[in-house]
Amino acid sequence: MIATPATTAPSRATDTPSALIEVAALERFYPIRKGITDLAFGKTQYVKAVDDISFTMKRGEILALVGESGSGKSTTGRLLVRLDTPTGGAIRFDGTDVAHLKGSALRAFRRRAQIIFQNPFEAFDPRLTIGASLDQALRIHNLGTPKEREQKIIAALENASLAPAREFMARFPHELSGGQSQRAATVRAMLLEPDFLVADEPVSMLDVSVRADILNQLLELRDRFGMAILFITHDLAVARYVADRIAVMHFGKFVEIGDAEQIIANPQDPYSQELLANTLPAGNE
Amino acid sequence: MSQAAPMDRTGDAPLLEVRNLTITYRTERGYVSAVRDVSFSVPKGGSIGLVGESGSGKSTIAMAVMRLLPPNARVSGEILFEGVDLTKVDDRSLNKQWRWRKLSMVFQKSLSALSPVHRIGDQMHDVLHQHEPNLTESQRREKIDAVLNAVNLPQRVIRAYPFELSGGQMQRAMIALGLICNPPFVIFDEATTALDVITQSQILNEVKRLKQQFDLTTMVISHDVGVINATTDTVAVLYGGQLMELAPREAFFKSPAHPYSRALIDSVPPLFGPKRRITGISGWKLNLGDTSAGSQLSATSPASRGDATMVEVAPGHFVRAAGTAFAQEAAR
């Protein structure tokens, strides 16, 4: 898999019931820089952002990662698409350990694992048009001729109701609303038809009125392409809406993982219970 | 109903009464209407929630009450606070008597609302120095200690710079700053929006407690119906600068009368109960630069306010009638 040239399609056809992603004892420790005396006498201290987490994800499954700020949710997401490198543990993706990939093998992996971020306004290069940014995603992986790339982008934009597509391609990021920008970022992530998508708080900066559109777009994409989605959020109601399973994270560890409805209806861990108790009812229950 | 603001039913004079407030911005491309003919009142000890999307005019109303609008804003209508029309108060007495002492505001982005280069304690001293110049140094210290205690912040925060605090601590510092001159009225503008659920719920509980403790009247601005549900007793729904619905909280959440209110409540996934598909309300796009709306604004005679009809569907529950600008918008 590692040596697969970028031009051949990834082996998505093999639809095995086995897990797409297997995370085992994953760790990301950040060293804290201390004074000179600590260097001489003390041990290096670490912030344990991700501390010994293990889970698996199947194709087409949506796992929501919930927890408060600083619980390690985003670090986990970044590790899984290898924007960061773990300090311990393994990430098996389709049978291959990707935890320490480098160079072209890493690039080949990234084509299959994409991420969308919280702030849609920082997701695009402000000096490039949306069309140019989307084209770049395909060009980096040497996919298609310019003509083919353009057709693919147009089709993808129109699918995401960013029509007329040509008009959107000519726009700059600042000319898009938050909702449009987040939809365009999702389009960019999906252009490569990844097997795995990390969505890091994709709606928390958006107006309530457009949140539903983004969530429904992700659900539709999952149904159509069957990719696995790690959905990071601090909102349990949103987690319940999109996810099949929910993992509750606290101080870098999973305190609970299970069926979404089960976790909401009957949380077992005291921290999950606290999280649930602090979620404001929207008044529409 | 008449043009006057719906009065509170207790018979007391309201602490804040907004009457026919209209705010227009003059821009290079013509007039943009931000707020159109909005009327409501808040009794002493009450709490009103303004809810709506970005651009609905909710923050503009708050800025008008605080008299913080930019110079290109044109304001008509009245903002009566304890019977005095704040739109006519001169800048000098505004600073001497009103801002901070009578009304204060807790802003959305505490990181940009606080000065990054001054310690929290110094910023509090500054406000006291400006607005309560007669206090002695030790009295000021006492006041600062008291408000920090009230919002559960440790004393060391006095010496801290904003960047040294967490998001929740910074928001608490903002609230402490808002309370420092003991104002009877405080506006919370998306005060907990950037915080995670646990911190948000802690701070909202503190706000409720402070409301009791200091006998505050509050205005809460949020796009989150959950926050409005948790902190207010009256809900005002804004869309395109206009009031769509004004109702007691229980009545609003039990039976929202306006289609837009329903859409707003239904755009949020429920935490409990049956799972159902939620829908966005992005189809109802605003065009604030609409010149026809802008031209309406320049006229202030009551006769020109053709779309100002709100109907009382239950005691204290007002809804914008059909056949108005909104209904046409929704039909599009």
Interface residues (C-beta under 8 A of the other chain):
Chain A: E68 S69 G179 D207 V208 S209 V210 R211 A212 D213 L215 N216 H234 D235 L236 A237 V238 R240 Y241 E261 I264 E274 L275 L276 N278 T279 L280 P281 A282 G283 N284 E285
Chain B: E53 S54 G167 L195 D196 V197 I198 T199 Q200 S201 Q202 L204 H223 D224 V225 G226 V227 I228 N229 A230 F253 A263 L264 I265 D266 S267 V268 P269 P270 L271 F272 G273 K275 R277 I278 T279 G280 I281 S282 W284
